[in-house]
Amino acid sequence: MGRKLTALVVDYGGVLTNSLRDSMTGWMEADRIDPVRYRAVMREWLSDEAGANIAHDLERGTISSADFERKFAEVLAREDGSIPDPDGLLRRMFAGFRTEEDMIGVVRRVHASGLKTALLSNSWGNTYDQDQLAGLFDVSVISGEVGLRKPEPEIYRLTATRLGVPPEECVFVDDLPPNVRGAVAVGMVGVHHVDTETTRTELEALFDLTLH
């Protein structure tokens, strides 16, 4: 007998929006950020082996956006060696985010089929379109609001609990492999999001649905 799957959990940035790479590339060009330095910092902060850092503090909501911007600016460098302006740094970073309507449609069809849906997002001070999310999701879990962050196991379990299902009945979609591995570690089925068509095909097979 096949595994019973009753819920879809999805990330926000890079899944329901265009890729993080596209958004960050536009910001780095506009602010003349040294891309080598930026990528080195991100690899250090977001790897599986990352220790405590200010990005984790921001995601858990234990540091303000303004304090994060100041500290983040200090570890970055512009192409001329100067420090970028910290004021509005996060707003400029995510200015290139654009909603991926096709992926929104996939989630909407899953929800309309009667399956449960949840948003699980590590927030970097992001704002979310609550009107749009209210029609897509039964539950929204934002890292800074719950004091937890992916890939900590507790945040996946909290999401499943709020959905009213065991983790083993959840499919989790994220564009960052460490977050997918964290979901799998608590029993969820993990899908690494690369593009909408690939993810849609995987979800159709997992849920036995037509999502076009």
N, C-alpha and C positions, 0 to 999 in steps of 0.2 A: 504494500500500500504506500502511495506517495505521501510525502510530508505535507501536513496541513498548513497552509499559509493564509493568513486572514488580514494582514496589515502591511501597509507600505509606509516607510519612514524615509524622508529625503532631506538632504542638505539644501541650503539656500544658495550662497555665492558659488558660482561655477557649475551649478546644476540647474537651478531655476533662473539663472542669469547666464550671460556670456562668460567665457572662461576668465579665471583670475589672471592668467597670463596676458590676455588681451587688455584687460583693464589696467593692470600694473604697467604694462609697456607704454600705454598712452600717458599715464601719470609720470613715469620716469622721463619720457621725452619732454613733457611740458615743464617739469621742474628741474630738468637737466641733472637727474640723479645718476650717480655712477652705478650702472647695472651690475657690475661685478661685485661691488660692495653690498648692494642690496640682496643679491641672490645668496651671497655667503651668509649674511645675517639670517635670512629665511631658512636656509638649510640647517643652520645651528638651532634655531628656535623651534622648527616644525618637524624635525626628524624623530624617529622612534626613540632615540636615545637622549632627546633634549632634556636638560635639567630645568629647574625653575628659572623663569625669565619674565620680563615685563609683558610679553605677548600673552602668556598664560594668565598673568594677573588681570590683564584687560578682558580676556575672554571670561574669566570667572567673576568679573565685576568688582574686584578688590582694589583697582586703581582707576582713577578718573581718566576720561579721554584726554583732558588737557595735560595731565601728568604724563600719560603715555606718549603723547605727541612730543613733549619736551625731551623725554628720555630717548625716544626713537630717533628724533632729529640728531641727537648727539652721536649716535652710532652710525648714521648714514653720512654720505659725502656727496656733494655735487661734483660735476665733471671738472670744475675749476678748483676743487679742494675745499670749498666753503661748506658750511652747515646749512641745510635747507630751513626755511621759515617753519617753525613748529605750529604756528597758529593756522588752524584749518587743514593740517596735514592729512588727517583721516578723510575729511571731506574731499580733498583733491585726489587722494588715492583711489577712492571708490566712485569718483565722478563718471567713470567710464562704464559702470555697471548698466547693463541693459537686460530687461526681462526676456527670457527665451520662451516665446509663446507656445512653441511646439511642445516643449517639456511641461509647461503649465497644462497644456491640453492632455498630455499623458496622465498626469496626476488627477486631473478632473475626471477623466474616464474611469480610472481606477476607483475613485471615490463614488462615482455614479453607479458603479457595478454593485455597490453594497459593502465593499471592503473598507476597512478603517484606514485613515491616512494621518500622518503626523509630520510636522516640520521639526527638524533637530539641527540647530545652527549654533556654531561658535561665532559670537558677535564681536566685531571690532568697532563698536559704537555705531553699527549700521542701523538704519531705520528700515522698517518693514511696512509694506502696504497692507494694513490690517483689514481693509475691506476685501482685498483680493484673497488674503489668507483665510478669512472667515468662510469663504465659499469653497475652499480647497481642503481644509484640514479639520479633523476632529480635535486635534491637540497641537499646540505649538510649544516647544521647549527651547528657550533661548538661554545660552550658557550663562550670560551675565545676570539673568534673572533668577537662576537656580543655584549659582555658586559652584557649578561643575562645568567641565569642558570635555569635548571629545579629544582623545580616545579613552577617557576615564570610564571604567565599566559602569560606575554608578549612574552616569547620565543616560546610557542606553537602557538600563533597567528601569530608571525613572520614567522614561518615555513609554516603555512597554506597559508599565503599571498604570500610567495615565490613560493609555488606550484600552486597558482592561484585558490585555492578552499576554501570554508568556512571550519572552524574547524569541523562542523557537518558532513562533508563528509570524515573525516580522521579517520583511525584506528591507534592507537598508541600502540607500544609494548615496554615494559621496564621490567627489572628484579627487580626494586625497587618500592615497592608499593606507597611511597609518590609521585614519578614521574608519576605513572599511575593515581593517584587521581588528580594530577594537570592537566593532560590532560582532564580527564572527566569533571573537573570544567569549562573548556572553551568550552565544547560541543563535544569533540572527544569521540570515542568509545575506551575504555581502555582494553588492554590485558596484564595481569601480566604474564611475561615469566618465566616459571619454567624449561621447557625443550623443545627441538625442536618439538617433536612429538605432544605434547599438544598444542603448539602455532600454528603449522601447521593445526591441526584439527579445531581450533577456526577460523583461517583465511579462511579456506575452506568454513566454514559455513557462515561467514560474507560476503565474496565476491562471494560466489557460484562458486568457482573454484576448480579444481583438482590440488594440488600442490605437489604431489609425483613425 
